[in-house]
Amino acid sequence: PRRGLRIHTIGRTGDRAELVDECGDFLGTYAPQVGDLILVRPDGYLAAIVSAAHRSELDRFLGRWGLARP
């Protein structure tokens, strides 16, 4: 979590997720894996899908845009 970002979980019906992919469209299109981070720009465009193994690279990227971790 960091100031300036909203974080949501995506899941299937019955999961404790904030966003539900009822028809599997998101999963079928983007094929995210458990632990992946998906960055969506404020205008709704997908900016990146980052695996948990590359989380530090995403942290550095966000830091360059003034979204460093507290």
Backbone torsions as a table, in degrees:
resi	resn	phi	psi	omega
1	PRO	NA	144.6	176.9
2	ARG	-157.1	154.5	-179.3
3	ARG	-62.9	134.7	177.8
4	GLY	96.8	-6.1	178.6
5	LEU	-121.8	145.3	171.1
6	ARG	-106.8	134.7	-177.8
7	ILE	-116.4	129.8	-179.3
8	HIS	-130.2	154.5	172.1
9	THR	-105.1	143.7	179.3
10	ILE	-114.4	135.3	-179.9
11	GLY	-154.0	-166.5	178.5
12	ARG	-102.7	168.2	176.8
13	THR	-55.4	131.7	-179.0
14	GLY	98.7	-21.9	174.8
15	ASP	-74.0	162.6	173.6
16	ARG	-90.8	65.2	-177.8
17	ALA	-112.6	151.0	178.1
18	GLU	-79.4	-35.1	178.0
19	LEU	-114.7	127.3	-175.7
20	VAL	-109.7	127.0	178.3
21	ASP	-95.8	73.7	-171.8
22	GLU	-57.8	-40.9	-176.3
23	CYS	-97.1	-2.0	179.8
24	GLY	77.5	15.1	-178.8
25	ASP	-64.8	-44.4	-179.5
26	PHE	-64.1	-46.7	179.0
27	LEU	-61.2	-43.2	-179.2
28	GLY	-67.5	-33.7	-177.9
29	THR	-81.3	-46.2	-172.1
30	TYR	-104.7	-16.3	178.1
31	ALA	49.8	49.3	178.7
32	PRO	-68.2	150.1	176.8
33	GLN	-105.0	158.8	177.8
34	VAL	-57.1	129.8	179.5
35	GLY	94.3	-10.7	177.6
36	ASP	-66.1	149.3	175.3
37	LEU	-110.1	132.2	-178.2
38	ILE	-119.5	118.9	-177.6
39	LEU	-99.1	121.4	179.6
40	VAL	-113.8	128.4	-180.0
41	ARG	-68.3	161.1	178.8
42	PRO	-58.2	-25.8	179.6
43	ASP	-86.4	5.9	175.3
44	GLY	93.2	-6.4	178.8
45	TYR	-78.8	144.6	177.2
46	LEU	-73.9	123.4	-178.9
47	ALA	-96.1	-36.2	-177.1
48	ALA	-167.7	151.5	166.8
49	ILE	-120.4	120.5	-173.4
50	VAL	-121.9	128.3	177.2
51	SER	-72.9	158.3	179.6
52	ALA	-57.0	-31.2	-179.9
53	ALA	-65.8	-20.4	-177.8
54	HIS	-112.3	20.1	-178.2
55	ARG	-58.2	-37.6	-178.7
56	SER	-63.9	-33.2	177.6
57	GLU	-67.1	-39.6	176.6
58	LEU	-65.1	-40.6	177.4
59	ASP	-58.2	-43.9	179.2
60	ARG	-64.5	-42.7	178.7
61	PHE	-59.5	-49.3	-179.3
62	LEU	-63.5	-36.4	178.0
63	GLY	-60.9	-37.7	178.5
64	ARG	-65.3	-23.2	179.8
65	TRP	-99.9	16.5	176.8
66	GLY	80.0	18.3	-179.3
67	LEU	-115.2	44.9	-179.2
68	ALA	-69.2	154.3	176.0
69	ARG	-65.4	146.6	178.9
70	PRO	-69.2	NA	NA
